[in-house]
Amino acid sequence: FQLECNEGEVLVNPLKTIFEEVDARWKECLVGYFIDETLPYRVVNSISHRIWDKLGLIEVLAIGNGFFLFRF
């Protein structure tokens, strides 16, 4: 993948081959982790739905150790 910084915002551009090799169960999921922040599930869920509902966000799961799974 490629990382790009733009005015303090980090953009992640995964290579297309990553999506071709992924198991079908994970094709519409994104794993997230907040660096230097410990955010409660309630906050992450609320903000994520506000921003990504229009892009098809179905659910947000806390999967432990500060990681979240976003299913679209």
C-alpha positions in Angstrom: 0.0 0.0 0.0 1.0 3.6 -0.3 0.8 6.2 2.4 0.4 9.9 1.6 0.2 12.9 3.9 -1.9 15.8 2.9 -2.3 18.8 5.3 -2.0 16.6 8.4 -4.3 13.9 7.0 -2.9 10.5 6.2 -4.3 8.7 3.1 -3.9 5.0 2.7 -4.0 3.7 -0.9 -3.9 -0.1 -0.9 -2.7 -2.0 -4.0 -5.4 -3.6 -6.1 -3.8 -7.0 -5.8 -4.5 -7.0 -2.1 -8.2 -7.0 -2.8 -7.9 -9.7 -5.4 -6.2 -12.1 -2.9 -8.5 -11.5 0.0 -11.0 -14.1 1.2 -14.5 -13.0 0.2 -15.6 -12.7 3.9 -13.2 -9.8 4.4 -13.6 -8.0 1.0 -15.9 -5.4 2.5 -14.1 -4.8 5.8 -11.6 -2.3 7.0 -9.5 -2.7 10.1 -8.7 0.5 12.0 -6.5 1.6 14.9 -6.2 5.1 16.4 -2.6 6.0 17.1 -2.0 7.9 20.4 -5.7 7.7 21.3 -7.8 5.3 23.2 -11.4 5.9 22.0 -14.4 4.2 23.5 -16.4 2.0 21.2 -19.5 4.2 21.6 -17.6 7.2 20.2 -16.0 5.3 17.3 -19.3 3.8 16.3 -21.2 7.1 16.4 -18.6 9.1 14.4 -18.1 6.2 11.9 -21.8 5.9 11.2 -22.2 9.7 10.8 -19.3 9.8 8.3 -19.6 6.5 6.4 -23.3 5.5 6.5 -23.7 7.1 3.0 -20.8 4.9 1.8 -22.5 1.7 3.0 -21.2 1.2 6.6 -23.1 -1.7 8.1 -21.5 -2.2 11.5 -18.5 -1.3 13.7 -16.9 -4.0 15.9 -14.3 -3.5 18.6 -12.0 -6.5 18.1 -9.6 -5.9 21.0 -6.3 -4.1 21.8 -7.7 -0.8 20.4 -8.5 -2.3 17.0 -11.9 -1.8 15.2 -13.5 -3.6 12.3 -15.6 -1.6 10.0 -17.9 -3.7 7.8 -19.4 -2.2 4.6 
